Amino acid sequence: MKLPIKPPYPPMEAKLVEAIPTGKNWQYEPKWDGFRCIAFRDGDRVELQSKSGQPLARYFPEIVEAVAALKASKFVLDGEIVVPVGDELSFDDLLQRIHPAESRIRKLAASHPALYIVFDLLVNDRGAALLEHPLSERRPALDAFAKKYFAASERLRLSPASTDTKQANQWFGGGGSALDGVMAKRLDCDYRSGERDGMQKIKRMRTAECVVGGFRYGSKATETLGSLLLGLYDDDALLHHVGFCSSLTAKQRQDLTPKIEKLRKPANKGGGFTGRAPGGPSRWSTERSGEWESLDPKLVVEVQYDHFSQGRFRHGTKFLRWRPDKPAKSCSMDQVLSGRPKINLLKSFAVARSR
């Protein structure tokens, strides 16, 4: 490639903060729940690069085709690859794309094609680098680029942006599963490859009250608690394993171990999970940490999580507090499956378009 920048090129990163910053020098954008991707186009050659610098092109052939179809012959874009399913974004369908079989990828691309949501322009359609330009100049250049080239594309979209904090708060509070939070970017900042000082991310975190249906020890060499196994009840009063919590401090683990061991109760006597149970050891487990002990389902813990999909918390949860005031039977799936306020940003993109 004869572009000013070539893959692998580290994208600009963001610092995680707890609150949306305010002031005249900030631009806000939705934080999409997908794969970060830098798209390079130089004539007939198109490359897609992940945040970690790995190639993504083979996994998203429809995005490669969409980038190659633009009338501009050279440019570099920064954005996020997402997979819409109905009015939502499906991270699980996105993960399925990372598959060794090309036939499987093509099948998934046909059934649930991806979108590339673009939020920055690093090299313009004349092949000139914009990296040293502030965002206050790059964003108008991107708007003009998208207006000129994206109209006929089914797979490329321009991410919304605003300098209004009210709009940022609306995205933060009502983005449904399509959004992972809000991004705040300094308007006076150039594109700082691999750096975090010009951009902030505010993630939408949720809480849930869960039953502790079991636990794992930390390792074979220790008798100390490693992680709590969390459960939620369905409509049939079955307790399903939905994830784990291992964010306890060393002192909390030490103090809690003898107390929680007293609650051990085998499954055939009413302990553990009556619905979906934890799986066996993974390739990351030690001999001891892959095993789990069932408990009398009495303890209730409040945890913080980011995403719930496919019946599980996608990542480990964060311990917040014990809830002795809550009956275990009140810990239902309704907490994570209902009551999601939602702004249908995908509909505004006109995902389903007639040709």
C-alpha positions in Angstrom: 0.0 0.0 0.0 1.2 3.5 -0.8 -1.0 5.2 1.8 0.5 7.6 4.4 -0.2 4.9 7.1 -0.3 1.2 6.7 -1.5 -1.8 8.7 -0.8 -2.6 11.4 -1.5 0.8 12.8 -2.5 1.2 16.4 -5.9 3.1 16.7 -6.4 5.9 19.1 -7.7 4.6 22.4 -9.8 5.9 25.3 -9.5 6.3 29.0 -12.3 4.8 31.0 -14.0 7.4 33.3 -17.1 7.3 35.5 -18.9 10.4 34.2 -19.5 12.2 30.9 -17.2 15.2 30.8 -18.7 18.6 30.1 -17.5 21.7 28.4 -17.2 23.3 25.0 -14.2 21.3 24.0 -15.9 17.9 23.8 -17.6 15.9 21.1 -19.8 13.0 22.0 -20.6 9.8 20.1 -22.4 6.5 20.9 -20.1 3.7 22.0 -21.0 0.8 19.7 -20.9 -2.8 20.9 -18.8 -4.3 18.2 -15.2 -4.8 16.9 -13.0 -1.8 16.5 -11.7 -1.7 12.9 -9.5 0.5 10.8 -10.3 0.1 7.1 -7.5 0.8 4.5 -8.3 1.3 0.8 -5.6 1.7 -1.8 -7.0 1.1 -5.3 -8.2 -2.5 -5.6 -6.6 -3.4 -2.2 -8.7 -3.4 1.0 -7.5 -4.3 4.4 -9.4 -4.4 7.7 -7.5 -4.3 10.9 -8.6 -5.0 14.5 -7.8 -3.0 17.5 -5.0 -5.4 18.3 -3.5 -5.1 14.8 -4.9 -8.4 13.5 -6.4 -8.7 10.0 -10.2 -8.9 9.9 -10.9 -9.0 6.2 -11.5 -12.8 5.8 -14.2 -12.7 8.6 -16.2 -9.8 7.1 -16.2 -10.2 3.3 -19.3 -8.0 3.0 -17.5 -5.1 4.6 -14.5 -5.6 2.3 -16.8 -5.5 -0.7 -18.6 -2.4 0.6 -15.3 -0.5 1.1 -14.0 -1.7 -2.3 -17.3 -0.5 -3.9 -16.8 3.2 -2.8 -15.9 5.5 -5.7 -13.0 6.9 -3.7 -9.9 4.9 -4.6 -7.8 5.6 -1.5 -8.6 6.5 2.1 -8.4 5.2 5.7 -11.4 5.0 8.0 -11.7 4.3 11.7 -14.9 2.7 13.0 -16.7 -0.3 14.5 -18.0 -3.5 12.9 -21.3 -4.6 14.3 -23.9 -7.2 13.4 -27.6 -6.1 13.6 -30.3 -8.7 14.2 -33.6 -7.0 14.0 -33.5 -3.8 15.9 -30.6 -4.9 18.2 -26.9 -5.5 17.8 -25.9 -9.1 18.5 -22.4 -9.5 19.9 -22.9 -13.2 19.9 -23.5 -13.2 16.2 -20.4 -11.0 15.8 -18.2 -13.5 17.7 -19.4 -16.3 15.5 -17.7 -14.6 12.6 -14.3 -15.5 13.9 -14.4 -18.9 12.4 -11.8 -21.0 10.5 -14.2 -22.2 7.8 -14.7 -19.7 4.9 -18.0 -21.5 4.0 -19.3 -20.8 7.6 -18.3 -17.2 7.4 -20.0 -16.7 4.0 -23.2 -18.3 5.4 -23.3 -16.0 8.4 -22.5 -13.0 6.3 -25.5 -13.8 4.1 -27.9 -14.5 7.0 -26.8 -11.6 9.2 -24.6 -9.2 7.3 -22.4 -6.8 9.3 -22.4 -3.0 9.3 -19.3 -0.8 9.5 -20.1 2.3 11.5 -17.5 5.0 10.8 -16.5 7.7 13.3 -13.1 9.1 12.0 -11.3 9.8 8.8 -7.5 9.3 9.0 -6.6 9.6 5.3 -8.9 11.5 2.9 -10.0 10.6 -0.6 -7.0 12.5 -2.0 -4.6 10.3 -0.1 -3.7 13.0 2.4 -3.2 12.1 6.1 -5.4 14.0 8.6 -3.7 12.6 11.7 -2.2 15.9 12.8 -5.5 17.8 12.2 -7.7 18.3 15.3 -11.0 16.5 15.6 -12.8 19.8 14.9 -11.4 19.5 11.4 -11.4 15.7 10.9 -15.1 15.3 11.8 -16.4 17.9 9.1 -14.1 16.1 6.6 -15.6 12.8 7.5 -19.1 14.2 7.3 -18.3 15.4 3.7 -16.7 12.1 2.8 -19.8 10.1 4.1 -22.2 12.5 2.3 -20.3 12.0 -1.0 -19.6 8.2 -0.8 -21.9 6.4 1.7 -25.3 7.1 0.2 -25.3 4.1 -2.1 -23.8 1.7 0.4 -25.8 -0.9 2.3 -23.1 -1.7 4.8 -21.4 1.6 5.7 -22.9 4.1 8.1 -21.7 7.4 9.6 -21.8 7.3 13.4 -23.8 10.2 15.0 -21.9 12.9 16.8 -22.9 15.9 18.9 -21.4 18.6 21.2 -24.6 18.7 23.2 -24.3 17.0 26.6 -28.1 16.4 26.7 -27.8 14.3 23.6 -24.9 12.4 25.2 -27.0 11.6 28.2 -29.8 10.4 26.0 -27.5 8.0 24.3 -26.1 6.8 27.6 -29.5 6.2 29.1 -31.4 4.9 26.2 -29.2 3.0 23.7 -30.5 -0.5 24.5 -28.2 -3.3 23.6 -26.9 -1.4 20.5 -24.7 0.8 22.7 -22.0 0.1 25.1 -21.9 3.6 26.5 -20.7 7.0 25.3 -17.4 8.3 23.8 -16.2 11.8 24.6 -13.5 13.2 22.3 -11.5 16.4 22.6 -12.2 18.6 19.6 -8.8 20.2 19.8 -7.0 16.9 19.8 -5.1 15.3 16.8 -5.4 11.6 16.1 -3.0 10.1 18.8 -2.3 6.5 17.6 -2.1 4.1 20.6 -2.6 6.9 23.1 -5.5 7.5 25.6 -5.2 11.2 26.5 -7.5 12.6 23.8 -10.6 10.4 24.2 -12.7 9.1 27.1 -15.2 6.3 27.4 -18.1 6.1 29.8 -19.5 2.5 29.9 -23.1 1.7 30.7 -22.9 -0.6 33.7 -25.9 -2.4 35.2 -26.5 -4.2 38.5 -28.4 -7.4 39.3 -29.1 -9.3 42.5 -28.1 -12.9 42.1 -28.2 -16.1 44.1 -24.9 -17.7 45.0 -25.5 -21.3 43.9 -21.9 -22.5 44.1 -18.3 -21.6 44.3 -14.9 -22.5 43.1 -11.6 -22.6 45.0 -8.8 -20.4 43.7 -6.3 -23.3 42.9 -5.3 -26.8 43.9 -2.7 -25.3 46.3 -5.1 -23.2 48.3 -8.3 -23.7 50.2 -9.3 -20.1 49.7 -12.4 -19.1 47.7 -11.7 -18.3 44.1 -15.1 -17.2 42.6 -18.8 -17.2 43.4 -21.1 -18.9 40.9 -24.2 -16.8 40.2 -27.7 -17.9 39.5 -31.1 -16.4 38.5 -34.5 -18.0 38.6 -36.7 -18.4 35.5 -40.5 -18.4 35.3 -40.5 -22.1 36.2 -38.6 -21.4 39.4 -35.5 -23.1 38.1 -32.2 -21.6 39.2 -29.9 -21.2 36.2 -26.1 -20.5 36.3 -25.6 -17.1 34.6 -21.9 -16.3 35.4 -19.4 -15.7 38.1 -17.9 -13.1 40.4 -14.2 -13.1 41.3 -13.6 -9.5 42.1 -13.4 -10.0 45.9 -10.3 -8.8 47.7 -7.8 -11.2 49.3 -9.2 -10.4 52.8 -12.8 -10.9 51.6 -11.9 -14.3 50.2 -10.1 -15.4 53.4 -12.9 -14.2 55.6 -15.7 -15.6 53.4 -14.2 -19.1 52.8 -15.2 -20.8 56.1 -18.6 -19.1 56.1 -19.4 -20.2 52.6 -18.1 -23.7 53.1 -20.7 -24.2 55.8 -23.4 -23.7 53.2 -22.2 -26.6 51.0 -25.1 -28.8 50.0 -25.2 -31.4 47.3 -27.5 -31.1 44.3 -29.5 -34.2 45.2 -30.4 -32.5 48.5 -31.6 -29.2 47.0 -28.2 -27.5 46.6 -26.7 -25.8 43.6 -28.5 -25.1 40.3 -31.8 -26.7 39.4 -31.6 -25.5 35.8 -28.5 -24.8 33.7 -25.4 -25.7 35.7 -21.8 -24.6 35.4 -19.7 -26.4 32.8 -16.6 -28.4 33.4 -13.0 -27.3 33.5 -11.9 -25.0 30.7 -8.4 -24.9 29.1 -7.7 -22.0 31.5 -8.6 -23.9 34.6 -6.3 -25.6 37.0 -7.2 -29.0 38.3 -8.9 -27.6 41.4 -10.3 -24.3 40.0 -12.2 -26.3 37.3 -14.2 -28.1 40.0 -17.1 -26.4 41.7 -19.0 -26.9 44.9 -22.8 -26.6 45.2 -24.3 -24.4 47.9 -27.6 -24.1 49.7 -29.1 -21.3 47.5 -29.6 -18.7 50.3 -27.0 -16.1 49.8 -27.9 -13.1 47.6 -25.2 -10.8 46.2 -25.6 -7.6 44.2 -23.1 -7.4 41.3 -22.3 -5.0 38.5 -22.2 -6.2 34.9 -21.8 -4.8 31.4 -23.7 -7.2 29.1 -26.1 -10.1 29.5 -26.6 -12.3 26.4 -27.3 -16.0 25.6 -28.4 -16.5 29.2 -25.1 -15.4 30.7 -23.2 -12.4 31.8 -20.7 -11.9 29.0 -17.8 -11.1 31.3 -17.0 -11.6 35.0 -19.1 -9.4 37.3 -18.0 -6.9 40.0 -18.9 -7.6 43.6 -20.9 -4.7 45.1 -22.5 -5.9 48.3 -24.4 -8.7 50.1 -28.2 -8.4 50.1 -29.4 -10.3 53.3 -32.6 -8.3 53.0 -33.5 -10.0 49.7 -35.1 -13.4 49.5 -33.3 -15.7 47.1 -36.5 -16.5 45.2 -36.8 -12.8 44.2 -33.6 -13.0 42.1 -35.3 -13.6 38.7 -34.2 -13.3 35.1 -36.6 -10.3 34.7 -33.8 -8.1 36.1 -31.6 -8.7 33.0 -34.3 -9.4 30.3 -36.8 -6.6 30.7 -37.0 -2.9 31.3 -34.4 -1.8 28.8 -35.1 1.7 27.6 -34.0 2.0 24.0 -33.4 4.6 21.3 -33.5 2.8 18.0 -30.4 4.2 16.5 -30.2 1.3 14.0 -33.6 2.3 12.6 -32.2 5.8 12.0 -29.5 4.2 9.8 -32.2 2.6 7.7 -30.7 -0.9 8.1 -33.4 -2.5 6.0 -33.3 -0.6 2.8 -35.0 -1.3 -0.5 -32.7 -1.5 -3.5 
